[in-house]
Amino acid sequence: MTTLGVIAGRSTRRGTASEAASRLQSAVQVAIARGYTVGKTVFIGNVEGTVIGYNIGNAGDYPGSTYPLVVHTPYGVSKCALIEVSLD
């Protein structure tokens, strides 16, 4: 029987692929535990938005481990860190 699992990938500047995946998973779990679920109304400062998903990317300027929320506002879609948003 064949089982599937995480393959220890190449090292990146942020560690191995499996370490990056673990940080991403943790960030999304923390966001959900704090109440930032899909469909929830949030505020970025005074701008109201809605959580429309989670940032699962590990590359670029806005990795999901740091910016786990994807929020739709009247000004467009933004990747957000938990420190940038509030529930009230």
C-alpha positions, 0 to 999 in steps of 0.5 A, spaced: 500 500 500 502 506 498 501 512 502 502 520 501 506 525 505 510 531 505 516 530 501 522 534 504 523 539 499 529 543 497 531 548 502 529 555 500 531 562 504 525 561 509 527 553 510 525 547 507 518 546 503 515 542 509 517 547 514 514 553 510 508 549 509 508 548 516 508 555 518 503 556 513 498 551 516 499 554 523 498 561 520 491 559 517 489 555 523 491 561 528 486 566 523 480 561 524 481 560 531 481 567 532 474 568 528 477 570 521 473 565 517 470 565 510 464 570 510 466 574 516 466 581 516 472 585 518 475 592 518 482 594 515 482 600 519 476 604 518 475 600 511 470 594 511 471 588 508 469 580 508 474 574 508 474 571 502 479 566 503 486 564 505 493 566 502 496 559 501 502 562 497 509 561 500 513 566 495 513 573 493 512 579 498 506 577 501 507 569 503 501 566 507 505 565 513 505 572 514 499 574 511 494 569 511 487 572 510 484 574 503 479 580 504 475 583 499 474 591 500 470 596 496 477 598 494 479 591 491 482 584 494 488 585 499 492 579 503 492 581 510 496 580 516 492 578 523 495 585 526 492 589 520 485 587 521 479 587 526 472 584 527 469 590 530 
